[in-house]
Amino acid sequence: MTANGNDASRAGTPRRRRWIWLVLIVSVGLNLLFVGLVAGRMWARLDGPPGAPHRIVTRAVEKFSAKLPASKKQRANSLLKKQREDNRSLRREFREARRAAKEAALATTYDEKRLADALARLRDVRTSQYQAMHAMVLELLKDLTLEERKILLRYIQKASRPHRHADHPGNRRKNGERRREQ
């Protein structure tokens, strides 16, 4: 009789182990699914919102220039190249100005004048970025026809809109209406 009792307890153990392994596998699978969903959402938002205005305009001009005739395309690409070179130093200055403003704000002793000067420098650098972008756009637009200028402005408007997902409340429409493109 003891042999049968030992056999019964041994027979129950593998079955319990099977359930534990099954639960473990399902749990790992659900965890991987959850991690994958979170990582996918993060990956989709890595680029984030469209970004600074100079980036929006340069991306729009890049896409637009692909549809231009060869001579205008070459001109647009040379303007973009010059814009990028000019913007490189401005980005460096902007990072330094932002760092200085952060240091002034987080200093052990609060110095309002130092912070105000750092913020003024930050504004000046941002203004310089806008001025460089506007100069590039002025140069580009003078060679374009009215129809091409309209198309470029549509590209810029489209690029400056924030990315919207279908689950965003602003995208929900009643009765299955679709969002109207402008």
C-alpha positions in Angstrom: 0.0 0.0 0.0 2.8 2.4 0.6 4.0 1.8 -2.9 0.7 3.0 -4.3 0.7 6.0 -2.0 4.1 7.0 -3.2 3.1 6.4 -6.8 0.1 8.7 -6.3 2.1 11.5 -4.9 4.7 11.2 -7.7 1.9 11.2 -10.3 0.5 14.5 -8.9 3.8 16.3 -8.9 4.5 16.4 -12.7 0.9 17.5 -13.2 1.4 20.4 -10.8 4.7 21.2 -12.5 3.0 21.3 -15.8 0.5 23.9 -14.6 3.3 26.0 -13.1 5.3 25.8 -16.3 2.1 26.7 -18.3 1.4 29.7 -16.0 5.0 30.8 -16.2 5.1 30.6 -20.0 1.8 32.5 -20.3 3.1 35.1 -17.8 6.3 35.6 -19.7 4.4 35.9 -23.0 2.1 38.5 -21.5 5.1 40.4 -20.1 6.8 40.3 -23.5 3.6 41.5 -25.2 3.3 44.4 -22.7 6.9 45.4 -23.0 6.6 45.2 -26.8 3.6 47.4 -26.8 5.3 50.0 -24.6 8.5 49.9 -26.6 6.5 50.3 -29.8 4.7 53.3 -28.5 7.9 54.8 -27.4 9.6 54.1 -30.7 6.7 55.7 -32.6 7.1 58.8 -30.5 10.9 59.0 -30.7 10.7 61.7 -33.3 8.1 63.4 -31.1 6.2 66.4 -32.2 7.4 68.2 -35.3 9.9 70.1 -33.4 11.5 73.5 -33.7 10.2 75.7 -36.6 13.5 75.6 -38.4 13.3 71.8 -38.5 9.7 71.9 -39.7 10.5 74.2 -42.5 13.7 72.4 -43.6 11.8 69.0 -43.7 9.0 70.6 -45.7 11.4 72.1 -48.2 13.2 68.8 -48.5 10.0 67.0 -49.4 8.9 69.8 -51.6 12.2 70.1 -53.5 11.9 66.5 -54.6 9.0 67.5 -56.9 10.7 70.6 -58.4 12.4 70.8 -61.8 16.2 70.1 -61.8 17.3 73.7 -61.7 15.0 74.8 -58.9 15.7 71.5 -57.1 19.4 72.3 -57.1 18.8 75.8 -55.9 16.6 74.6 -53.0 19.1 71.9 -52.0 21.9 74.5 -52.0 19.8 76.8 -49.8 19.1 73.9 -47.5 22.7 73.0 -47.2 23.6 76.5 -46.4 20.8 76.7 -43.8 22.1 73.5 -42.1 25.6 74.8 -41.9 24.4 78.1 -40.4 22.1 76.3 -38.0 24.9 74.0 -36.7 26.6 76.9 -34.9 23.3 78.4 -33.8 22.3 75.0 -32.3 25.6 74.9 -30.4 25.0 78.4 -29.1 21.4 77.6 -28.2 22.6 74.5 -26.1 25.2 76.7 -24.4 22.6 79.4 -23.6 20.1 76.9 -22.3 22.8 75.3 -20.1 23.8 78.8 -18.8 20.1 79.5 -18.0 19.7 76.2 -16.2 22.8 76.8 -14.2 21.7 80.3 -13.3 18.3 79.0 -12.2 19.7 76.2 -10.1 22.6 78.1 -8.5 22.9 77.9 -4.8 22.4 81.6 -4.5 19.7 83.0 -6.7 21.0 85.8 -8.9 18.1 87.4 -10.8 20.3 89.5 -13.1 22.4 86.5 -14.1 19.3 84.5 -14.9 17.7 87.4 -16.8 20.9 87.8 -18.9 21.0 84.0 -19.6 17.3 84.1 -20.7 17.9 87.1 -22.9 20.8 85.3 -24.6 18.5 82.3 -25.1 15.9 84.5 -26.8 18.6 86.2 -28.9 19.9 82.8 -30.2 16.3 81.6 -30.9 15.7 84.9 -32.8 18.8 84.3 -34.8 17.5 80.8 -35.7 14.3 82.3 -36.9 16.1 85.0 -38.9 18.3 82.4 -40.7 15.2 80.3 -41.5 13.3 83.3 -42.8 16.3 84.4 -45.0 16.4 80.9 -46.5 12.6 80.9 -47.2 12.8 84.4 -48.8 15.6 83.2 -51.1 13.7 80.1 -52.0 10.3 81.8 -52.6 11.6 84.4 -55.0 12.4 81.7 -57.6 9.0 79.9 -57.3 5.8 80.4 -59.2 2.6 81.2 -57.3 1.4 77.6 -57.6 4.7 76.2 -56.3 4.6 78.7 -53.3 1.1 77.4 -52.5 2.3 73.8 -52.6 5.3 74.6 -50.4 3.1 76.4 -47.8 0.9 73.3 -47.8 3.9 71.1 -47.0 4.9 73.5 -44.2 1.4 73.5 -42.7 1.2 69.7 -42.9 4.6 69.3 -41.3 3.8 71.7 -38.5 0.6 69.9 -37.4 1.1 67.6 -34.4 0.9 63.9 -35.1 -2.5 62.6 -34.2 -3.4 59.1 -33.5 -6.9 57.6 -34.1 -7.5 57.3 -30.4 -6.9 61.0 -29.8 -10.1 62.7 -28.7 -9.7 65.4 -31.4 -9.8 62.7 -34.1 -13.0 61.1 -33.1 -15.9 62.0 -35.3 -19.6 61.3 -35.0 -21.3 58.9 -37.3 -18.1 57.8 -38.9 -17.2 61.1 -40.5 -13.7 61.4 -41.8 -11.5 64.3 -41.0 -11.4 66.8 -43.8 -8.0 67.7 -45.2 -7.4 71.3 -46.1 
